[in-house]
């Protein structure tokens, strides 16, 4: 019996999480300190949001830097329990190992059917995102804090990149973050500020 062709597989969303970038942006730009556990994103909410965005199954991939030779096993186990596939990568030198891994994954997706939702703010993925947007049959989204997304990535919204906010759209947090950002009036909920 032969394996089903790629065309016969159900359409899916590849959720690619740049965990370092999300955590660093939350800590350095939003909170101005290391996030407390209750201030970190709820990764199960993010994968549920990814499923809801385009109403299809999600392949959640979470990239981690394991160059130190250590992995945060409780966190890895929690990711596994939520259905994520942790991808711990290591490098010999100062290579941005998570970025390289994500770039290679985005390039590999170019030849596969499916949609892509990248959780990051990083402009290092610009060439790969542009390539994915060239495929008219593919939806591509970016999930992050809108005010901190790389400006060149944000410009791709005009070329079909869907932009989603971690807090406002994905509801990834259990507490209101101390963000000062432009809020579209249709999204403004005064109860959150009372």
C-alpha positions, -999 to 999 in steps of 0.1 A, spaced: 0 0 0 15 33 -10 16 65 11 -10 91 3 3 119 -19 9 154 -4 -22 166 -24 -44 139 -7 -35 151 28 -60 174 45 -50 211 45 -33 222 77 -17 252 94 19 250 103 23 271 136 59 280 139 69 295 173 101 315 178 99 311 216 130 331 223 118 361 203 83 361 218 98 358 254 125 384 248 100 409 233 75 403 262 103 408 287 124 436 272 97 456 253 64 451 271 73 444 308 108 458 310 118 428 331 118 391 332 82 378 328 66 361 359 51 327 351 15 341 351 26 368 326 38 343 300 18 333 269 -6 304 273 7 282 245 -24 260 244 -44 292 237 -20 300 208 -24 266 192 -62 268 197 -62 302 180 -41 288 151 -67 261 146 -95 286 147 -79 312 123 -83 290 92 -105 263 106 -81 234 100 -57 211 118 -25 226 132 10 213 133 25 233 162 63 235 161 81 252 190 118 261 184 142 262 213 179 270 217 196 240 233 232 251 225 240 250 262 234 212 262 205 217 286 168 217 279 141 231 302 125 196 307 94 207 326 86 233 299 93 207 271 70 182 288 43 209 291 47 216 254 44 179 245 13 176 267 -3 205 247 4 188 214 35 209 204 65 194 188 95 209 206 125 214 183 156 219 205 185 230 183 222 235 191 251 252 173 289 252 178 294 289 176 274 321 179 250 311 152 214 322 157 203 286 158 166 291 163 165 316 135 184 292 112 160 263 121 129 284 114 143 297 81 150 262 70 116 251 80 99 280 62 120 271 31 109 235 33 73 245 35 76 263 2 72 229 -15 44 216 7 7 224 7 -7 242 38 -8 275 55 18 291 78 14 311 110 47 324 124 48 336 160 77 361 160 87 397 154 120 390 137 129 404 104 154 376 98 125 357 82 115 383 57 129 365 26 111 332 35 78 350 43 80 368 10 86 335 -8 56 319 9 34 349 0 43 343 -37 22 312 -35 -14 323 -42 -29 291 -27 -12 297 7 -23 318 36 5 333 57 1 349 90 23 366 117 14 364 153 31 388 178 28 422 195 19 443 165 38 474 178 71 454 179 69 435 146 98 443 123 87 472 101 95 454 68 75 424 79 46 447 88 47 462 52 39 427 39 4 431 51 -2 450 19 9 418 0 -14 394 19 4 388 52 -23 383 79 -13 401 111 -26 388 145 -19 402 179 -9 378 207 -30 395 233 -59 410 214 -65 384 188 -51 352 203 -61 360 239 -28 343 249 -25 359 283 -44 356 316 -35 391 327 -37 425 310 -3 434 298 10 470 304 11 479 267 5 513 252 -7 507 216 -32 520 192 -65 501 197 -90 500 169 -123 513 184 -141 481 173 -117 461 195 -118 485 225 -133 468 256 -134 494 285 -140 466 311 -104 455 306 -93 489 319 -116 493 349 
